[in-house]
């Protein structure tokens, strides 16, 4: 049995040791943990993922990517996982506007700041900042290219992405707003492609058979625009004007070759990078604006040589 004084001394040494170990080496401080919750069902999102991971590495943050596969229920589960891991911040590409309100409210209650990326959510929740391409203006850009290409006259169809997502809503609204200045243009049909090139081909084949005088196609996304163009070419209808959205390498090449008419240039890599930068600035206590929009200029055959696709 040790004397009482020695026991007391030993306890003090152990306590001091614990304090020192808790302080640690400043150079070995734990990296900020950032959850980046998104979808990966298109090359666009995969490029955003690479930008986020690379920016995190550069800035000394650990970025964890999750893939919700356009499923809001799965994404809410992933939000709960991030809360359980006690990440320092979340960068969120919401799968749907309304369902994700509950997810953001849960993050807010857990004290985890959120940067919204590329898509928005419905009212009723808090977030620090939004960053991303101005999706609505990108839709306006593509719609104007299409209106000019068809001379402001004739029937068009819209191939849109997943119903209810913020980009689907914004891009469809952009087309309707641009068409107010072109009363001679009529939307003959709206058909979802759901991010699937094969479905875009199948739907385009059906539309070509149904509308022999079709003049143009407004497509949410470059891959599906190219798929629609292939269907038109195979049907001997390569005179139909087709616009996409995104500005991929494949789309820029297709514009140069005359396969599609144009697109609006989005920058997914920069969206991913900027989201991580904003999250880290917030964690350092730097004041942020509510919105950081990334420009979305037009690409046509006239200026395609000036652009390099990000994905």
Backbone bond lengths (Angstrom), bond angles and torsions (degrees), N, CA, C in turn:
res aa  C-N    CA-C-N  psi(-1)  N-CA   C-N-CA  omega(-1)  CA-C   N-CA-C  phi
1 X - - - 1.467 - - 1.523 108.76 -
2 X 1.379 115.91 126.87 1.455 120.36 179.52 1.519 109.79 -78.11
3 X 1.341 118.68 145.85 1.469 121.17 174.27 1.524 110.38 -56.76
4 X 1.322 115.05 153.50 1.460 119.47 -177.82 1.528 111.73 -58.96
5 X 1.354 117.10 -38.92 1.460 120.37 -178.86 1.533 111.02 -63.53
6 X 1.351 115.77 -38.54 1.457 119.09 -178.67 1.530 110.57 -69.45
7 X 1.342 115.62 -37.85 1.457 119.32 176.38 1.528 111.23 -60.79
8 X 1.350 114.35 -42.14 1.459 119.41 -179.71 1.525 110.32 -64.91
9 X 1.296 116.97 -42.04 1.464 122.39 -178.97 1.529 110.18 -64.57
10 X 1.348 114.70 -43.22 1.457 119.25 179.46 1.528 110.57 -62.51
11 X 1.323 116.49 -41.10 1.469 120.68 178.90 1.518 111.85 -61.89
12 X 1.342 115.27 -40.56 1.468 119.38 178.80 1.528 111.62 -64.68
13 X 1.345 115.99 -39.39 1.458 120.09 178.95 1.530 110.72 -64.18
14 X 1.331 115.58 -43.16 1.455 119.69 179.72 1.519 111.17 -64.49
15 X 1.338 116.77 -39.76 1.456 120.93 178.40 1.516 110.85 -63.57
16 X 1.340 116.22 -44.66 1.472 120.65 179.36 1.521 110.62 -62.76
17 X 1.323 115.11 -40.99 1.457 119.66 179.06 1.517 111.10 -62.13
18 X 1.329 116.44 -41.64 1.466 120.68 179.16 1.508 111.49 -63.46
19 X 1.333 116.96 -40.92 1.462 120.66 179.11 1.511 110.16 -62.60
20 X 1.342 116.10 -44.40 1.457 120.10 -179.26 1.524 111.20 -64.25
21 X 1.332 115.36 -41.38 1.452 118.67 178.88 1.519 111.02 -65.30
22 X 1.326 115.97 -35.94 1.462 119.89 178.68 1.508 111.62 -66.25
23 X 1.351 116.24 -35.17 1.460 119.22 179.49 1.520 110.17 -68.17
24 X 1.317 115.57 -45.23 1.458 120.54 176.76 1.507 112.70 66.00
25 X 1.308 114.93 -177.61 1.459 122.88 177.86 1.513 108.30 -86.60
26 X 1.343 118.31 125.39 1.457 119.35 -179.33 1.519 112.35 -53.57
27 X 1.322 116.54 -30.93 1.457 119.74 -179.69 1.515 112.63 -72.64
28 X 1.327 116.96 -11.39 1.457 120.63 -178.56 1.534 111.79 -110.06
29 X 1.326 116.98 21.51 1.465 121.03 179.48 1.528 109.56 -62.15
30 X 1.297 115.73 144.62 1.458 120.83 -177.79 1.521 110.40 -65.40
31 X 1.319 115.59 134.69 1.460 120.62 -179.48 1.523 110.36 -66.25
32 X 1.343 118.15 144.96 1.464 120.21 175.26 1.531 110.55 -57.47
33 X 1.318 116.38 137.99 1.463 122.17 -178.69 1.534 108.93 -101.10
34 X 1.324 116.08 119.74 1.461 120.98 -179.18 1.525 109.35 -121.41
35 X 1.321 116.17 123.59 1.459 120.70 173.52 1.519 109.00 -90.42
36 X 1.333 116.92 126.88 1.469 121.10 178.83 1.520 106.78 -113.33
37 X 1.343 115.73 101.71 1.459 122.37 -172.55 1.518 109.65 -100.22
38 X 1.328 115.97 117.91 1.461 120.11 -170.90 1.525 110.10 -151.75
39 X 1.332 116.27 -162.61 1.455 122.81 171.69 1.527 107.05 -126.37
40 X 1.327 116.93 157.68 1.464 120.48 -177.47 1.525 111.34 -130.22
41 X 1.338 117.19 28.79 1.457 120.09 -173.16 1.522 113.85 -88.48
42 X 1.337 116.78 15.02 1.458 120.80 -179.54 1.532 108.06 -154.65
43 X 1.339 118.52 148.35 1.467 120.20 177.71 1.527 113.20 -54.29
44 X 1.320 116.63 -29.25 1.472 120.65 177.81 1.524 110.54 -55.80
45 X 1.332 116.05 -50.30 1.461 120.67 -177.02 1.523 111.03 -70.45
46 X 1.309 116.72 -33.65 1.459 119.88 178.73 1.522 110.60 -64.12
47 X 1.330 116.33 -35.28 1.453 119.64 177.36 1.523 111.04 -70.85
48 X 1.338 117.14 -36.47 1.458 120.69 175.15 1.525 110.04 -61.20
49 X 1.317 115.83 -41.80 1.471 121.67 177.74 1.527 111.19 -57.78
50 X 1.333 117.06 -46.49 1.466 120.41 -179.03 1.526 111.20 -63.17
51 X 1.341 116.71 -39.81 1.456 120.16 178.00 1.514 112.31 -63.26
52 X 1.341 116.25 -42.47 1.468 120.84 -179.80 1.524 111.03 -64.98
53 X 1.326 116.86 -45.53 1.464 120.69 -178.77 1.527 111.13 -63.99
54 X 1.336 116.25 -42.97 1.465 119.78 -178.33 1.522 111.22 -67.36
55 X 1.328 117.06 -40.75 1.469 120.39 179.45 1.527 110.43 -66.36
56 X 1.335 117.02 -39.08 1.459 120.04 176.78 1.511 111.33 -61.29
57 X 1.319 116.58 -42.33 1.463 120.96 178.83 1.524 111.05 -62.48
58 X 1.321 116.74 -42.58 1.462 121.56 -179.68 1.526 111.90 -63.72
59 X 1.334 115.33 -37.35 1.466 120.18 -173.46 1.528 113.21 -98.08
60 X 1.321 117.03 4.97 1.461 120.19 175.36 1.513 115.31 78.29
61 X 1.333 117.14 28.78 1.459 121.27 178.09 1.525 109.67 -112.80
62 X 1.317 116.17 151.70 1.458 121.03 175.38 1.521 108.34 -99.41
63 X 1.325 116.22 113.74 1.463 121.90 -176.20 1.525 109.35 -104.49
64 X 1.333 116.09 124.18 1.459 122.28 178.07 1.523 109.01 -106.79
65 X 1.330 116.78 121.40 1.459 122.04 -178.44 1.527 110.20 -96.51
66 X 1.324 116.90 136.09 1.467 121.05 171.73 1.526 109.09 -122.49
67 X 1.319 116.25 152.72 1.465 122.53 -178.68 1.527 109.16 -118.07
68 X 1.336 116.34 108.82 1.465 120.42 -178.54 1.523 113.13 -86.69
69 X 1.328 117.75 -7.89 1.469 121.84 176.07 1.533 112.32 55.46
70 X 1.316 116.18 37.00 1.475 123.49 179.73 1.533 112.49 62.87
71 X 1.314 117.43 21.46 1.464 122.34 -178.66 1.528 109.63 -108.67
72 X 1.343 118.80 108.65 1.464 120.33 -177.78 1.528 113.35 -63.69
73 X 1.321 117.22 -31.89 1.470 119.89 178.74 1.523 110.11 -65.83
74 X 1.328 116.25 -44.44 1.466 120.81 177.39 1.524 110.54 -62.75
75 X 1.327 116.64 -38.82 1.464 118.91 -178.89 1.525 111.49 -67.59
76 X 1.300 118.25 -37.06 1.465 120.23 176.67 1.529 110.19 -64.39
77 X 1.323 117.35 -36.95 1.468 120.33 174.40 1.529 110.73 -62.23
78 X 1.318 115.87 -40.32 1.469 120.03 179.09 1.530 111.17 -67.97
79 X 1.321 117.03 -33.55 1.462 120.68 174.29 1.528 110.06 -61.57
80 X 1.328 116.35 -44.14 1.463 120.22 178.37 1.537 110.86 -61.92
81 X 1.325 116.52 -36.21 1.466 120.19 176.99 1.526 110.91 -64.28
82 X 1.333 116.92 -40.81 1.462 120.40 178.47 1.521 111.29 -66.01
83 X 1.333 116.03 -37.12 1.468 120.02 176.16 1.525 109.54 -63.29
84 X 1.341 116.09 -43.11 1.454 120.11 178.60 1.519 113.07 -62.74
85 X 1.329 116.26 -33.90 1.466 120.72 179.32 1.528 111.98 -80.15
86 X 1.328 116.17 -9.24 1.464 122.80 -179.81 1.537 111.03 56.55
87 X 1.327 116.13 48.79 1.457 119.46 176.25 1.525 109.11 -64.19
88 X 1.316 116.04 158.87 1.464 120.65 -177.85 1.521 112.91 -79.55
89 X 1.339 116.20 -29.76 1.466 120.53 -179.57 1.522 108.66 -158.29
90 X 1.335 115.22 160.34 1.461 121.35 177.84 1.527 109.16 -128.48
91 X 1.324 115.82 132.05 1.453 122.65 168.91 1.530 106.06 -102.82
92 X 1.313 117.62 123.66 1.463 121.15 -168.47 1.523 112.44 -125.67
93 X 1.335 115.56 123.70 1.459 122.20 167.32 1.532 105.78 -99.15
94 X 1.326 119.49 98.74 1.471 120.67 -173.30 1.528 112.18 -65.69
95 X 1.336 116.07 135.33 1.458 120.20 178.83 1.525 112.04 -73.73
96 X 1.321 117.68 -33.24 1.465 121.80 176.45 1.526 108.64 -146.22
97 X 1.316 116.59 150.45 1.462 120.91 -176.15 1.523 112.75 -66.44
98 X 1.322 117.82 -51.75 1.463 120.68 -173.31 1.533 113.55 -76.99
99 X 1.334 118.92 -51.11 1.473 119.06 -176.57 1.526 114.07 -59.66
100 X 1.333 116.73 -29.28 1.472 118.59 -175.39 1.523 113.44 -79.87
101 X 1.332 117.55 -5.68 1.463 119.54 174.83 1.527 109.58 -57.82
102 X 1.331 116.73 -44.89 1.470 120.89 -179.93 1.525 111.11 -61.93
103 X 1.323 116.91 -37.41 1.457 120.44 178.68 1.517 112.35 -64.97
104 X 1.334 116.63 -42.87 1.458 119.72 178.47 1.525 111.56 -67.97
105 X 1.312 116.10 -35.73 1.463 118.78 177.09 1.527 110.89 -63.46
106 X 1.334 117.23 -38.07 1.464 121.10 177.85 1.518 111.05 -65.06
107 X 1.331 117.08 -40.62 1.462 120.83 177.74 1.530 110.76 -64.70
108 X 1.327 115.57 -40.76 1.458 120.03 178.96 1.529 111.12 -62.94
109 X 1.320 116.65 -43.66 1.465 120.65 178.55 1.523 112.02 -63.90
110 X 1.342 115.81 -28.98 1.467 120.40 178.93 1.527 111.80 -84.23
111 X 1.327 117.22 -3.01 1.459 121.07 179.43 1.513 113.60 75.56
112 X 1.334 117.83 24.94 1.465 121.65 -179.28 1.526 108.96 -103.66
113 X 1.335 117.88 117.38 1.464 120.56 -179.28 1.525 111.47 -70.03
114 X 1.343 115.57 149.78 1.462 121.59 -175.19 1.522 110.80 -125.61
115 X 1.338 114.95 133.37 1.455 122.00 168.82 1.522 106.51 -108.29
116 X 1.328 117.56 119.27 1.453 121.19 176.17 1.525 109.39 -81.39
117 X 1.340 115.52 139.37 1.462 120.39 -175.39 1.526 110.14 -128.09
118 X 1.321 116.83 125.07 1.461 124.64 171.26 1.526 114.51 70.56
119 X 1.323 118.25 -37.93 1.455 122.03 -178.94 1.526 110.13 -124.80
120 X 1.315 115.64 155.06 1.457 121.01 179.81 1.529 110.07 -108.70
121 X 1.323 115.50 174.95 1.463 121.50 176.02 1.520 108.88 -124.79
122 X 1.314 115.34 166.74 1.462 120.26 177.42 1.530 110.18 -69.91
123 X 1.325 116.32 165.93 1.456 120.93 -179.73 1.531 110.89 -63.94
124 X 1.332 114.93 155.70 1.456 119.22 174.87 1.507 114.51 117.43
125 X 1.322 117.53 11.62 1.470 119.51 178.97 1.530 109.59 -149.30
126 X 1.321 115.49 164.31 1.452 122.08 -177.30 1.519 110.84 -106.08
127 X 1.336 115.30 145.22 1.459 121.48 171.15 1.527 107.62 -150.73
128 X 1.318 115.84 160.61 1.462 120.20 -175.43 1.518 111.01 -77.94
129 X 1.344 116.77 -55.10 1.462 122.23 -177.46 1.517 110.12 -151.53
130 X 1.326 114.59 160.49 1.463 121.46 171.02 1.518 107.97 -114.86
131 X 1.337 117.02 137.88 1.453 120.36 171.53 1.518 108.94 -136.12
132 X 1.302 116.15 145.05 1.456 119.97 179.08 1.510 110.84 157.67
133 X 1.310 114.00 170.81 1.451 119.73 174.41 1.523 108.95 -59.79
134 X 1.306 116.18 144.44 1.459 120.21 173.73 1.523 106.64 -72.57
135 X 1.324 116.25 88.78 1.461 122.16 -171.91 1.527 112.52 -57.90
136 X 1.300 116.11 -42.03 1.463 119.64 178.92 1.527 110.74 -61.36
137 X 1.332 117.62 -48.80 1.454 120.92 -179.42 1.528 111.53 -65.00
138 X 1.342 115.98 -32.77 1.456 118.76 175.05 1.520 110.93 -63.08
139 X 1.344 116.44 -39.57 1.455 120.47 176.05 1.511 111.85 -65.09
140 X 1.327 116.30 -40.02 1.465 120.75 176.73 1.528 110.11 -60.21
141 X 1.322 115.82 -44.09 1.471 120.89 -179.92 1.528 110.86 -58.09
142 X 1.337 116.39 -49.86 1.468 119.88 -178.81 1.520 111.49 -65.72
143 X 1.331 116.68 -39.25 1.465 120.22 179.95 1.529 111.20 -63.65
144 X 1.321 117.18 -39.54 1.470 120.44 178.96 1.523 111.32 -66.51
145 X 1.325 116.54 -38.84 1.470 119.71 176.02 1.522 109.93 -58.99
146 X 1.354 115.54 -43.55 1.463 120.01 -178.91 1.526 111.40 -66.53
147 X 1.319 117.71 -43.52 1.463 121.02 -179.26 1.531 110.61 -60.14
148 X 1.313 116.19 -42.43 1.465 119.93 179.14 1.529 110.66 -65.88
149 X 1.337 116.26 -40.92 1.463 120.54 -176.74 1.530 112.05 -64.55
150 X 1.339 117.95 -33.21 1.471 120.30 -178.73 1.522 111.79 -97.76
151 X 1.324 116.68 7.47 1.455 120.69 177.86 1.518 114.12 68.17
152 X 1.326 116.43 24.08 1.462 120.52 177.61 1.512 114.35 67.09
153 X 1.343 117.52 21.93 1.454 120.92 -178.66 1.530 110.25 -141.70
154 X 1.356 116.04 144.30 1.453 119.90 171.14 1.519 114.42 113.07
155 X 1.317 114.55 178.84 1.452 121.49 -178.32 1.520 112.23 -95.59
156 X 1.329 115.91 140.02 1.459 121.53 178.13 1.531 108.98 -129.59
157 X 1.320 116.50 164.53 1.459 121.67 172.46 1.518 108.72 -125.82
158 X 1.320 114.71 156.23 1.464 121.10 179.60 1.525 109.29 -118.03
159 X 1.325 116.28 122.21 1.461 122.01 172.61 1.519 107.12 -102.75
160 X 1.336 116.07 109.07 1.458 119.16 -171.88 1.524 112.48 -110.70
161 X 1.324 114.89 163.31 1.461 120.74 -178.71 1.521 110.96 -84.92
162 X 1.339 116.64 -165.01 1.459 122.11 -174.14 1.535 111.82 -51.73
163 X 1.314 116.33 125.45 1.466 122.34 -178.21 1.524 110.37 -62.19
164 X 1.323 115.64 134.81 1.456 120.97 175.02 1.507 115.06 92.19
165 X 1.337 118.04 -9.36 1.461 119.21 175.01 1.521 108.69 -76.12
166 X 1.325 116.24 154.39 1.464 119.80 -178.20 1.533 112.26 -59.14
167 X 1.353 120.36 -42.27 1.463 119.24 178.26 1.531 112.65 -63.30
168 X 1.331 117.69 -38.71 1.464 120.15 179.28 1.524 110.28 -61.53
169 X 1.314 116.16 -43.43 1.463 120.67 179.81 1.525 110.99 -65.79
170 X 1.338 116.22 -46.40 1.467 120.62 -176.97 1.527 111.90 -66.53
171 X 1.326 116.83 -42.24 1.467 119.91 -177.01 1.519 112.16 -70.83
172 X 1.313 116.17 -36.70 1.466 118.91 176.45 1.526 110.81 -67.47
173 X 1.320 116.87 -40.11 1.459 120.68 177.52 1.519 110.80 -64.71
174 X 1.328 116.86 -38.50 1.464 121.41 178.71 1.526 110.65 -60.11
175 X 1.331 116.53 -43.28 1.469 119.88 178.68 1.520 110.54 -63.07
176 X 1.309 117.04 -45.92 1.475 119.89 -179.53 1.525 110.87 -61.19
177 X 1.327 116.72 -40.54 1.462 119.85 -177.96 1.533 111.46 -67.80
178 X 1.329 117.24 -42.06 1.471 120.28 178.59 1.523 110.50 -64.51
179 X 1.330 116.06 -38.18 1.471 120.06 -177.70 1.530 113.37 -66.63
180 X 1.321 117.75 -15.61 1.466 120.20 176.84 1.523 111.04 -60.75
181 X 1.331 116.10 -27.59 1.466 120.76 178.84 1.531 112.26 -90.32
182 X 1.337 116.74 1.03 1.463 120.91 -178.18 1.537 109.58 -133.71
183 X 1.327 116.81 74.27 1.472 120.60 -176.77 1.521 113.62 -63.39
184 X 1.316 117.16 -15.62 1.460 120.40 179.75 1.516 113.93 -82.68
185 X 1.348 117.07 -0.40 1.462 121.32 -179.27 1.524 109.32 -106.14
186 X 1.315 115.97 136.73 1.464 122.24 -179.29 1.524 110.41 -126.70
187 X 1.343 116.71 135.56 1.462 120.79 172.99 1.522 107.58 -84.34
188 X 1.323 116.36 113.41 1.462 121.64 -177.38 1.520 112.37 -80.75
189 X 1.347 115.95 -29.68 1.469 118.87 -178.79 1.524 109.63 -164.06
190 X 1.360 114.65 150.98 1.468 122.35 171.60 1.520 106.89 -120.94
191 X 1.331 116.43 123.60 1.462 120.57 -175.77 1.526 109.17 -133.53
192 X 1.337 119.01 133.02 1.466 120.06 178.43 1.525 111.69 -78.76
193 X 1.339 115.38 140.40 1.466 118.97 171.96 1.525 111.41 -105.16
194 X 1.344 116.48 -13.58 1.465 122.51 175.10 1.528 113.64 55.11
195 X 1.321 116.50 29.87 1.461 120.06 177.37 1.512 114.07 73.65
196 X 1.324 117.99 15.07 1.465 123.49 -174.61 1.526 109.79 -112.53
197 X 1.322 117.12 117.54 1.468 120.52 -179.18 1.523 110.95 -64.13
198 X 1.326 116.01 -39.91 1.457 119.40 179.59 1.519 111.91 -61.53
199 X 1.325 115.81 -41.02 1.461 120.01 178.26 1.523 110.37 -66.81
200 X 1.342 116.99 -36.61 1.461 120.47 178.34 1.521 110.43 -61.55
201 X 1.327 117.29 -39.85 1.465 121.18 178.23 1.531 110.16 -64.34
202 X 1.330 116.09 -49.16 1.467 120.98 -178.30 1.526 111.98 -60.27
203 X 1.349 115.68 -45.47 1.466 119.63 -179.61 1.526 110.70 -66.57
204 X 1.331 116.11 -37.39 1.464 119.10 -179.67 1.521 110.84 -66.38
205 X 1.313 117.58 -38.77 1.462 121.27 177.60 1.525 110.97 -60.20
206 X 1.334 115.33 -41.96 1.466 119.97 178.46 1.523 111.26 -65.00
207 X 1.319 116.34 -42.74 1.465 121.18 -179.01 1.522 111.41 -65.83
208 X 1.328 117.24 -37.69 1.463 120.60 179.13 1.524 111.24 -63.70
209 X 1.327 115.69 -39.36 1.464 119.61 178.77 1.525 111.41 -69.19
210 X 1.318 116.09 -32.25 1.466 121.08 -176.29 1.521 112.87 -81.31
211 X 1.351 115.97 -31.97 1.472 119.67 -174.66 1.534 110.00 -125.06
212 X 1.333 117.45 88.11 1.472 120.78 -177.56 1.528 113.98 -66.49
213 X 1.340 117.22 -19.05 1.471 119.79 -178.68 1.529 112.32 -105.77
214 X 1.303 116.70 21.46 1.463 121.26 -178.31 1.529 110.79 -58.81
215 X 1.347 115.78 133.78 1.467 120.61 -177.66 1.524 113.55 -105.69
216 X 1.341 116.75 -31.06 1.464 117.14 -174.91 1.518 113.33 -155.62
217 X 1.342 114.98 161.38 1.462 121.81 -179.84 1.530 108.97 -133.40
218 X 1.302 115.74 125.66 1.475 123.67 179.24 1.528 106.45 -105.27
219 X 1.327 116.82 111.44 1.455 121.22 -171.05 1.522 111.47 -117.02
220 X 1.324 116.59 130.62 1.461 121.98 174.55 1.535 108.30 -79.69
221 X 1.307 117.11 92.87 1.462 120.12 177.42 1.520 112.55 117.99
222 X 1.333 115.87 136.51 1.465 121.27 -179.90 1.526 114.07 -67.53
223 X 1.342 119.62 -45.62 1.474 118.33 -177.83 1.523 112.36 -57.42
224 X 1.327 116.34 -40.04 1.453 120.24 -178.87 1.537 111.52 -74.87
225 X 1.343 116.91 -28.83 1.462 120.39 175.28 1.528 109.98 -66.01
226 X 1.319 116.00 -41.87 1.464 120.34 178.73 1.524 110.05 -66.37
227 X 1.332 116.71 -39.67 1.470 120.63 177.38 1.534 110.38 -61.67
228 X 1.329 116.38 -42.63 1.462 120.61 178.44 1.530 110.73 -63.69
229 X 1.329 116.40 -38.97 1.464 121.01 178.87 1.525 111.09 -64.09
230 X 1.336 116.30 -37.28 1.469 120.23 178.20 1.523 110.65 -65.08
231 X 1.338 115.75 -39.32 1.469 119.64 177.94 1.529 110.54 -64.46
232 X 1.334 115.93 -40.61 1.468 120.16 178.70 1.520 110.92 -64.57
233 X 1.324 116.14 -43.15 1.471 120.34 179.90 1.526 110.72 -62.30
234 X 1.342 116.20 -44.93 1.462 120.25 -179.19 1.528 111.93 -63.97
235 X 1.333 116.44 -26.47 1.465 121.06 179.71 1.524 112.01 -90.78
236 X 1.335 117.15 3.14 1.455 120.67 -178.18 1.511 113.49 72.61
237 X 1.350 116.98 27.62 1.473 122.11 -176.63 1.533 110.11 -120.59
238 X 1.310 116.89 42.98 1.464 120.73 -175.85 1.523 113.35 -72.60
239 X 1.348 117.58 -0.43 1.468 120.91 177.43 1.526 112.52 -83.50
240 X 1.334 118.27 -0.99 1.469 121.93 -179.37 1.525 109.70 -81.17
241 X 1.322 116.93 129.37 1.473 121.62 178.91 1.529 109.54 -75.84
242 X 1.335 116.29 134.23 1.464 120.93 -177.85 1.520 109.30 -134.66
243 X 1.334 116.07 129.60 1.461 120.71 175.95 1.517 110.04 -120.74
244 X 1.317 115.26 145.42 1.453 121.58 175.13 1.511 110.43 -116.32
245 X 1.318 115.56 -162.57 1.465 122.40 177.63 1.515 107.96 -151.18
246 X 1.328 116.65 132.05 1.455 120.39 177.43 1.509 113.61 140.63
247 X 1.344 117.67 -51.28 1.456 119.33 -179.37 1.511 113.68 82.08
248 X 1.330 117.52 39.73 1.460 120.81 179.20 1.522 110.76 -73.42
249 X 1.343 115.93 164.30 1.463 120.11 176.48 1.522 110.20 -58.49
250 X 1.324 116.19 -42.18 1.462 120.94 -179.55 1.520 110.92 -63.52
251 X 1.331 116.59 -40.10 1.458 120.13 -179.08 1.521 111.42 -68.36
252 X 1.322 116.89 -41.70 1.468 120.08 179.46 1.530 109.89 -62.18
253 X 1.336 116.63 -41.24 1.467 120.25 176.75 1.530 110.26 -64.01
254 X 1.338 116.82 -40.06 1.467 120.69 -179.93 1.526 111.38 -66.01
255 X 1.325 117.10 -34.76 1.469 120.84 177.04 1.527 109.83 -67.05
256 X 1.319 116.85 -44.45 1.467 120.62 179.13 1.523 111.48 -60.69
257 X 1.345 115.77 -35.23 1.464 120.84 -178.43 1.525 112.57 -85.06
258 X 1.335 116.74 -5.76 1.450 120.53 179.19 1.514 114.58 82.18
259 X 1.332 117.83 13.51 1.464 120.97 179.63 1.522 111.57 -73.86
260 X 1.337 116.90 -42.32 1.460 120.83 173.31 1.525 108.43 -123.71
261 X 1.308 116.11 161.26 1.464 121.56 -171.69 1.518 112.97 -82.00
262 X 1.330 116.79 -39.15 1.460 119.17 -177.89 1.510 111.45 -179.86
263 X 1.330 115.00 179.88 1.452 121.65 178.80 1.522 108.72 -159.34
264 X 1.315 116.06 173.00 1.469 121.25 173.87 1.527 107.25 -110.37
265 X 1.311 116.71 136.59 1.467 122.59 -170.09 1.518 111.35 -86.57
266 X 1.320 115.75 113.48 1.452 121.45 175.39 1.528 109.70 -108.70
267 X 1.318 116.30 161.14 1.462 120.57 -172.40 1.534 110.46 -130.01
268 X 1.327 118.20 77.21 1.461 120.33 -176.95 1.520 114.48 -61.64
269 X 1.321 117.05 -36.51 1.460 118.52 179.12 1.525 110.78 -61.52
270 X 1.324 115.68 -43.23 1.462 119.86 179.71 1.526 111.11 -67.70
271 X 1.327 117.19 -33.86 1.463 120.01 175.93 1.528 110.37 -60.25
272 X 1.332 116.41 -45.91 1.463 120.48 179.19 1.511 112.37 -63.63
273 X 1.323 115.56 -44.29 1.470 120.08 -179.73 1.522 110.90 -63.61
274 X 1.321 116.06 -47.07 1.460 119.24 -175.39 1.523 111.66 -66.34
275 X 1.326 117.19 -34.68 1.465 119.99 177.93 1.523 110.98 -61.22
276 X 1.328 116.59 -44.58 1.466 121.00 179.11 1.532 110.05 -65.86
277 X 1.323 117.32 -42.28 1.471 120.54 178.64 1.524 110.92 -59.45
278 X 1.331 116.42 -45.56 1.464 120.39 -178.54 1.525 111.26 -64.70
279 X 1.333 116.66 -40.88 1.467 120.17 179.43 1.525 110.59 -60.10
280 X 1.323 116.44 -43.58 1.462 120.21 -178.30 1.531 111.43 -70.74
281 X 1.313 117.34 -36.79 1.471 120.01 176.33 1.522 110.28 -62.07
282 X 1.326 116.33 -42.34 1.465 120.00 179.01 1.526 110.61 -63.02
283 X 1.324 116.59 -42.37 1.469 120.16 -179.52 1.527 111.58 -64.20
284 X 1.335 116.44 -26.02 1.470 120.87 177.62 1.527 111.99 -85.03
285 X 1.314 116.52 -2.60 1.459 120.26 178.60 1.507 114.92 89.37
286 X 1.329 118.09 10.35 1.461 120.63 179.67 1.528 109.95 -77.29
287 X 1.329 117.60 137.02 1.470 120.25 178.63 1.532 110.80 -69.48
288 X 1.325 117.24 141.79 1.459 121.81 -179.40 1.518 110.70 -125.64
289 X 1.330 115.77 151.55 1.460 120.67 170.67 1.527 108.81 -75.28
290 X 1.311 116.49 165.59 1.465 120.01 -178.85 1.518 111.78 -77.64
291 X 1.334 117.67 -20.77 1.459 119.58 -173.29 1.522 110.62 -145.40
292 X 1.330 115.74 134.95 1.459 122.38 176.42 1.530 107.49 -130.38
293 X 1.333 116.13 95.49 1.450 121.36 -176.30 1.525 111.10 -88.18
294 X 1.335 115.15 143.82 1.458 122.06 178.90 1.525 107.33 -107.75
295 X 1.337 118.50 127.61 1.468 121.55 -175.25 1.528 112.91 -58.19
296 X 1.352 115.51 155.07 1.467 121.50 -177.05 1.535 109.24 -138.97
297 X 1.343 117.83 75.79 1.470 121.21 -175.63 1.530 113.01 -76.10
298 X 1.342 116.89 163.89 1.468 120.77 -179.44 1.530 111.82 -79.55
299 X 1.331 115.42 149.14 1.465 121.56 171.87 1.527 107.67 -125.76
300 X 1.321 115.69 123.55 1.463 122.39 174.81 1.530 107.45 -133.22
301 X 1.296 116.13 179.47 1.465 119.48 -179.87 1.527 111.13 -60.60
302 X 1.346 116.50 -27.13 1.463 120.69 -177.64 1.522 113.17 -68.48
303 X 1.342 117.81 -28.69 1.467 119.09 -176.56 1.528 113.80 -128.98
304 X 1.325 117.75 10.17 1.469 121.18 -174.96 1.520 113.11 -57.97
305 X 1.340 117.29 -29.11 1.473 120.67 -179.68 1.529 112.01 -66.48
306 X 1.303 117.82 -15.87 1.469 121.52 -177.58 1.539 112.77 -86.12
307 X 1.326 117.17 -5.65 1.461 120.48 -174.16 1.516 112.16 -118.58
308 X 1.312 114.30 147.51 1.463 122.41 173.18 1.518 107.57 -124.82
309 X 1.316 116.33 121.94 1.457 120.23 -177.24 1.508 112.63 -65.14
310 X 1.338 116.00 146.04 1.477 121.39 179.24 1.512 112.02 -90.00
311 X 1.322 118.00 -13.76 1.457 118.76 -176.88 1.512 110.43 -146.96
